[in-house]
Amino acid sequence: MKKKIVVLGFLGTNLDLGGKARWGRWRPTISLGQQDDLLVDRFELFYEKNFLDLAQLVQKDFQQVSPETEFNLREVVLKDPWDFQTVYSGIFDNLKDYKFDTDNEEYLVHITTGTHVIQICLFLLTESRHIPGKLLQTHMQKSRNPNGTYTIIDLDLSKYDKIAERFHQERKDGIRFLKSGIETRNAKFNEMIRELATVSVKSKAPILLTGKTGVGKTKMARLVYEWKKQKRMVSGNFVELNCATLRGDACMSALFGHVKGAFTGAVENRKGLLKAADGGLLFLDEIGELGLDEQAMLLGALEEKRFFPLGSDSEVTSDFQLICGTNKNLSLMVKEKK
């Protein structure tokens, strides 16, 4: 049995405008009801409260050109349609209880109307399968035909052999790079490298490298940095600190920097390693050796990416990616409150 076609889209507050001459010009939402080879069974139109009148006019006009289509209006609260978090949350919350029936319905997400932020959020929700559908783009014809044309874009990249082959080759390149060209049959090592090659270019989340002293954690951290730099994920420096070598003011100064006169021996300003890593990657080796006081100070800087240099009243920001290394069992140390 052929699946029903369901379109989800935003009201175009400019492109879908009404007026006496509206039937003589291209309106993206209305054009979807004027395609001979695309029968829309149901249309879910998102709109903001201030544009209810326009949404109702579009609903009326759509049902005039496609009376067989069920047309639903869905009010969505967007305090700022140009704010990414507001828009993403607004759409996500609106669809949270939506009953997607992929066995019987095919979903097309119309991305022609709405702000660029709305279009990006619709793309992300579709790509992540929160909306289990395909993208739908409408186009105005050069002949100014108000019907226009449309294109359906399937985001399932596994269906595109050349793209899939390219991603596979990139992953192989990453594995080869992180292994420094050294081939090995050690299954666990190979699996770790595969994970690192994937995670390091797909995420900016912190990475923890564990292993005995001398196994090469520092070298691996530097290789990950070089791989990220090749992929333009970092632009700053690789900055390294062995946490076992510092305590107290010396550690605070090394990490956060200080101003002149902050403590005995502070004869000039120092920017610190966290600031030096701005835009780059910070590698904290032997993180398990860091003292409790230093851990507490560092935690805030890692979470907020902002901190105060020793003796300074002015806050400093630094946006860096983080890799930590340790030869200790951190989970056990947490239980022991160390």
C-alpha positions, 0 to 999 in steps of 0.5 A: 500500500502506498504511504501517505505524504505528510509535509511539515513546514513553517509559515513564510511570513514574507514569501507566503504573504496574502493580498489581492495579487497573491494568486499571480505570484509564487508562494512556497507553501501554496505551491506544494498543493499545485504539483501534479506529481506530489499529492499531499495527504496532510500538511502540518504548518507551524506558525507564530501566534502573531501570524495566525491571520496569515496562517489561516489564509494560507490554510484556506488557499491551500485547501482551495488548490488541494481540497483533498489535503488535511491541513493542520495549523500548529502554533509554536512559541518562538520568542526570537526566531533568530536564536538557535536554542529558542528555535530548536527547543520550540520545534523539538517541544512541539513535536515531542508528542507527535505520533510519527507513523513511518509504516504508513506515512512518508514525511517531507520537511519543507525548508524553503520558508522561515528564517535561516535558523529555522531552516537549519534547525529543521535540517538538524532535527531531520538529520538526527531522525527526530523527524523521520523524513526527507527534506523538501525544497521548493523553487520559483520557476524562471517563467514566474509560474506560480506553481514552481517546482520542488526537490526532495532530499534524502539525508540517508547518506548510506544510499549515496555510494560515492559519499559513503566511500569518501567518509570511509576513506576519511576514516581510514586516513584518520586511523592511518594517521593516528597509528603513525603508519605503523600496522599492528594486529593488536585488536584492542589497539586497533579498536581504540584507534578506530574510536579515536579517529571517529570521535576526534573529528566528530566531537569537541568533547573531552577525551580521557586517555588511560594507560601505564606511564610510558605507553605513549599517551602524550604522543597520542594526544599530540596526534589527535591534535594534529588530526583535528588541526588538519580537519580545521577543528582547532586553530590554536596551539597544542599546550601540555602540562604534567599535573604531577609536577605542580602544586599550590601557587605554582600550579595555579599560576601555570594553569590560570596565569597571574598578575604582577605582584600576585605572590612572592616572585610574581615579578611580571604578568603571566597569561597561563596555559589555559589562555595559551590553549585558546582555540587549540587543545590542552593536554593535562597529563597525569590528571589523577595527581592534581591536588583537590584544591587545584581540581576544584579551581580547574573544574570551573574553568573547564566547565565555563571556559572562563577564569580569574588569573591569580591576583586579578579582578578581571575575568579571562576567557579561553575556548579550548578542547581538552584531552587528559591522561592518567595511569590511575584508576580515576573511578576508584579515586572518586570513591575514595574521595581523592 
